[in-house]
Amino acid sequence: MNNLHKWKILSSQMLIDHPLCQVRQEEIELLNGKVIDDYFVRQYRHAIGDFFIELPTGSFNADEEGAAALRELIKKLVILLTMSEK
């Protein structure tokens, strides 16, 4: 009774490889055939005492698609890079 299926990864690229944060972009084909870009952020989370992989999130309008995720990602990176300079 396993009717779950994985999405197909068409490409994967490390965009940022920094000691405080890693960002990876993947082009993914969904089960319905639609191709999307997805972004993953791996960063240290003190509350859990380890590194954590998460999706950048934020509010968006329907016509923005990936722009909201990218905007949120840039905001996080600016914070992290500012912290690393101190």
N, CA and C atoms as a LAMMPS dump frame, in Angstrom:
ITEM: TIMESTEP
0
ITEM: NUMBER OF ATOMS
258
ITEM: BOX BOUNDS ff ff ff
-5.0000000000000000e+02 5.0000000000000000e+02
-5.0000000000000000e+02 5.0000000000000000e+02
-5.0000000000000000e+02 5.0000000000000000e+02
ITEM: ATOMS id mol type element x y z
1 1 1 N 0.841 -1.193 0
2 1 2 C 0 0 0
3 1 3 C 0.882 1.251 0
4 2 1 N 1.791 1.317 -0.949
5 2 2 C 2.66 2.481 -1.064
6 2 3 C 2.322 3.243 -2.33
7 3 1 N 1.41 4.195 -2.219
8 3 2 C 1.016 4.988 -3.378
9 3 3 C 1.67 6.368 -3.377
10 4 1 N 2.724 6.544 -2.555
11 4 2 C 3.454 7.804 -2.534
12 4 3 C 4.578 7.755 -3.567
13 5 1 N 4.785 8.846 -4.257
14 5 2 C 5.814 8.907 -5.291
15 5 3 C 6.681 10.145 -5.078
16 6 1 N 7.974 10.008 -5.311
17 6 2 C 8.893 11.126 -5.189
18 6 3 C 8.828 12.001 -6.429
19 7 1 N 9.13 13.278 -6.247
20 7 2 C 9.268 14.173 -7.381
21 7 3 C 10.613 13.906 -8.028
22 8 1 N 10.729 14.191 -9.307
23 8 2 C 11.963 13.949 -10.043
24 8 3 C 12.836 15.204 -10.002
25 9 1 N 14.091 15.051 -9.559
26 9 2 C 15.037 16.166 -9.533
27 9 3 C 15.73 16.231 -10.888
28 10 1 N 15.51 17.323 -11.618
29 10 2 C 16.097 17.496 -12.945
30 10 3 C 17.503 18.088 -12.862
31 11 1 N 17.717 18.996 -11.896
32 11 2 C 19.045 19.568 -11.688
33 11 3 C 19.141 20.062 -10.255
34 12 1 N 20.368 20.129 -9.755
35 12 2 C 20.615 20.596 -8.404
36 12 3 C 21.923 21.374 -8.415
37 13 1 N 21.909 22.556 -7.794
38 13 2 C 23.091 23.415 -7.814
39 13 3 C 23.244 24.113 -6.463
40 14 1 N 24.459 24.048 -5.887
41 14 2 C 24.754 24.775 -4.655
42 14 3 C 25.007 26.231 -5.032
43 15 1 N 24.161 27.13 -4.551
44 15 2 C 24.29 28.551 -4.871
45 15 3 C 25.223 29.255 -3.895
46 16 1 N 25.122 28.887 -2.623
47 16 2 C 25.953 29.493 -1.587
48 16 3 C 26.454 28.386 -0.675
49 17 1 N 27.767 28.368 -0.458
50 17 2 C 28.378 27.386 0.43
51 17 3 C 29.221 28.147 1.445
52 18 1 N 28.569 28.61 2.498
53 18 2 C 29.176 29.448 3.527
54 18 3 C 29.134 28.679 4.849
55 19 1 N 30.118 28.871 5.744
56 19 2 C 30.109 28.134 7.017
57 19 3 C 28.84 28.32 7.845
58 20 1 N 28.151 29.443 7.694
59 20 2 C 26.927 29.684 8.452
60 20 3 C 25.665 29.261 7.716
61 21 1 N 25.765 29.104 6.404
62 21 2 C 24.555 28.867 5.62
63 21 3 C 24.899 28.263 4.264
64 22 1 N 24.121 27.272 3.859
65 22 2 C 24.231 26.715 2.513
66 22 3 C 22.878 26.877 1.823
67 23 1 N 22.91 27.223 0.551
68 23 2 C 21.683 27.39 -0.216
69 23 3 C 21.796 26.558 -1.482
70 24 1 N 20.798 25.717 -1.703
71 24 2 C 20.768 24.866 -2.889
72 24 3 C 19.487 25.136 -3.671
73 25 1 N 19.618 25.192 -4.991
74 25 2 C 18.474 25.369 -5.886
75 25 3 C 18.308 24.086 -6.671
76 26 1 N 17.065 23.615 -6.75
77 26 2 C 16.773 22.416 -7.531
78 26 3 C 15.635 22.688 -8.504
79 27 1 N 15.783 22.122 -9.688
80 27 2 C 14.696 22.135 -10.665
81 27 3 C 14.007 20.785 -10.523
82 28 1 N 12.703 20.802 -10.246
83 28 2 C 11.969 19.596 -9.898
84 28 3 C 10.774 19.419 -10.827
85 29 1 N 10.572 18.174 -11.256
86 29 2 C 9.376 17.845 -12.035
87 29 3 C 8.363 17.202 -11.102
88 30 1 N 7.199 17.843 -10.979
89 30 2 C 6.136 17.321 -10.125
90 30 3 C 5.439 16.141 -10.802
91 31 1 N 4.611 15.442 -10.059
92 31 2 C 3.927 14.271 -10.599
93 31 3 C 3 14.62 -11.765
94 32 1 N 2.493 15.859 -11.796
95 32 2 C 1.616 16.276 -12.891
96 32 3 C 2.389 16.766 -14.118
97 33 1 N 3.751 16.693 -14.063
98 33 2 C 4.58 17.108 -15.185
99 33 3 C 5.052 18.547 -15.126
100 34 1 N 4.499 19.344 -14.22
101 34 2 C 4.917 20.74 -14.093
102 34 3 C 6.333 20.789 -13.522
103 35 1 N 7.168 21.7 -14.044
104 35 2 C 8.548 21.869 -13.578
105 35 3 C 8.624 23.153 -12.767
106 36 1 N 9.201 23.047 -11.566
107 36 2 C 9.334 24.202 -10.679
108 36 3 C 10.78 24.327 -10.201
109 37 1 N 11.149 25.527 -9.735
110 37 2 C 12.417 25.745 -9.047
111 37 3 C 12.128 25.749 -7.561
112 38 1 N 12.966 25.065 -6.791
113 38 2 C 12.809 25.024 -5.342
114 38 3 C 14.135 25.384 -4.7
115 39 1 N 14.093 26.049 -3.565
116 39 2 C 15.294 26.482 -2.866
117 39 3 C 15.298 25.882 -1.466
118 40 1 N 16.477 25.436 -1.019
119 40 2 C 16.635 24.857 0.305
120 40 3 C 17.765 25.583 1.026
121 41 1 N 17.52 25.915 2.293
122 41 2 C 18.512 26.603 3.11
123 41 3 C 18.905 25.665 4.249
124 42 1 N 20.209 25.437 4.391
125 42 2 C 20.724 24.651 5.515
126 42 3 C 21.5 25.611 6.394
127 43 1 N 21.022 25.763 7.645
128 43 2 C 21.664 26.688 8.558
129 43 3 C 21.557 26.179 9.989
130 44 1 N 22.431 26.684 10.835
131 44 2 C 22.443 26.289 12.244
132 44 3 C 21.266 26.911 12.97
133 45 1 N 20.584 26.094 13.767
134 45 2 C 19.481 26.571 14.604
135 45 3 C 19.833 26.259 16.053
136 46 1 N 20.1 27.304 16.819
137 46 2 C 20.535 27.122 18.2
138 46 3 C 19.497 26.356 19.025
139 47 1 N 18.222 26.593 18.801
140 47 2 C 17.165 25.949 19.591
141 47 3 C 17.222 24.423 19.527
142 48 1 N 17.65 23.871 18.392
143 48 2 C 17.765 22.414 18.283
144 48 3 C 19.207 21.946 18.388
145 49 1 N 20.148 22.894 18.431
146 49 2 C 21.553 22.56 18.598
147 49 3 C 22.165 21.842 17.418
148 50 1 N 21.637 22.092 16.229
149 50 2 C 22.142 21.393 15.047
150 50 3 C 21.775 22.192 13.798
151 51 1 N 22.265 21.702 12.675
152 51 2 C 21.903 22.3 11.387
153 51 3 C 20.537 21.785 10.961
154 52 1 N 19.821 22.587 10.223
155 52 2 C 18.447 22.293 9.853
156 52 3 C 18.238 22.711 8.4
157 53 1 N 17.553 21.888 7.627
158 53 2 C 17.22 22.234 6.238
159 53 3 C 15.791 22.747 6.212
160 54 1 N 15.61 23.905 5.599
161 54 2 C 14.279 24.494 5.532
162 54 3 C 14.054 25.149 4.178
163 55 1 N 12.817 25.401 3.891
164 55 2 C 12.431 26.126 2.687
165 55 3 C 12.249 27.588 3.053
166 56 1 N 12.782 28.511 2.261
167 56 2 C 12.506 29.92 2.539
168 56 3 C 11.015 30.18 2.332
169 57 1 N 10.41 30.883 3.257
170 57 2 C 8.972 31.142 3.157
171 57 3 C 8.712 32.629 3.285
172 58 1 N 7.551 33.017 2.893
173 58 2 C 7.145 34.403 2.989
174 58 3 C 5.819 34.564 2.273
175 59 1 N 5.185 35.687 2.44
176 59 2 C 3.922 35.903 1.754
177 59 3 C 4.187 36.256 0.292
178 60 1 N 3.239 35.908 -0.559
179 60 2 C 3.404 36.183 -1.981
180 60 3 C 2.054 36.303 -2.661
181 61 1 N 2.071 36.927 -3.814
182 61 2 C 0.893 37.008 -4.665
183 61 3 C 0.969 35.888 -5.693
184 62 1 N -0.144 35.473 -6.222
185 62 2 C -0.184 34.351 -7.16
186 62 3 C 0.685 34.585 -8.391
187 63 1 N 0.838 35.835 -8.813
188 63 2 C 1.627 36.115 -10.021
189 63 3 C 3.134 36.153 -9.758
190 64 1 N 3.554 36.019 -8.489
191 64 2 C 4.975 36.076 -8.16
192 64 3 C 5.697 34.737 -8.311
193 65 1 N 5.014 33.643 -8.05
194 65 2 C 5.584 32.294 -8.037
195 65 3 C 6.844 32.251 -7.194
196 66 1 N 8.019 32.006 -7.768
197 66 2 C 9.243 31.832 -7.003
198 66 3 C 9.851 33.104 -6.457
199 67 1 N 9.349 34.25 -6.844
200 67 2 C 9.933 35.525 -6.408
201 67 3 C 9.848 35.704 -4.897
202 68 1 N 8.771 35.251 -4.268
203 68 2 C 8.635 35.412 -2.814
204 68 3 C 9.678 34.593 -2.078
205 69 1 N 9.902 33.371 -2.515
206 69 2 C 10.914 32.522 -1.879
207 69 3 C 12.296 33.136 -2.048
208 70 1 N 12.58 33.642 -3.224
209 70 2 C 13.876 34.265 -3.485
210 70 3 C 14.074 35.514 -2.639
211 71 1 N 13.026 36.308 -2.504
212 71 2 C 13.082 37.519 -1.687
213 71 3 C 13.367 37.159 -0.222
214 72 1 N 12.696 36.142 0.297
215 72 2 C 12.906 35.701 1.669
216 72 3 C 14.319 35.149 1.856
217 73 1 N 14.797 34.432 0.862
218 73 2 C 16.14 33.867 0.9
219 73 3 C 17.195 34.978 0.972
220 74 1 N 17.04 35.989 0.159
221 74 2 C 17.98 37.109 0.156
222 74 3 C 17.961 37.818 1.508
223 75 1 N 16.777 37.988 2.085
224 75 2 C 16.669 38.632 3.385
225 75 3 C 17.432 37.831 4.452
226 76 1 N 17.283 36.501 4.448
227 76 2 C 18.002 35.662 5.412
228 76 3 C 19.502 35.74 5.206
229 77 1 N 19.936 35.736 3.968
230 77 2 C 21.367 35.776 3.689
231 77 3 C 22.002 37.075 4.144
232 78 1 N 21.321 38.172 3.964
233 78 2 C 21.839 39.465 4.415
234 78 3 C 22.018 39.439 5.927
235 79 1 N 21.053 38.884 6.652
236 79 2 C 21.154 38.79 8.111
237 79 3 C 22.334 37.915 8.501
238 80 1 N 22.45 36.737 7.882
239 80 2 C 23.536 35.812 8.223
240 80 3 C 24.915 36.384 7.912
241 81 1 N 25.043 37.008 6.764
242 81 2 C 26.34 37.562 6.391
243 81 3 C 26.7 38.756 7.268
244 82 1 N 25.723 39.52 7.677
245 82 2 C 25.968 40.631 8.6
246 82 3 C 26.454 40.093 9.949
247 83 1 N 25.838 39.01 10.417
248 83 2 C 26.24 38.391 11.686
249 83 3 C 27.658 37.839 11.6
250 84 1 N 28.037 37.299 10.458
251 84 2 C 29.363 36.682 10.327
252 84 3 C 30.48 37.713 10.281
253 85 1 N 30.148 38.965 9.966
254 85 2 C 31.157 40.026 9.899
255 85 3 C 31.464 40.616 11.275
256 86 1 N 30.638 40.333 12.263
257 86 2 C 30.826 40.907 13.612
258 86 3 C 31.88 40.148 14.376
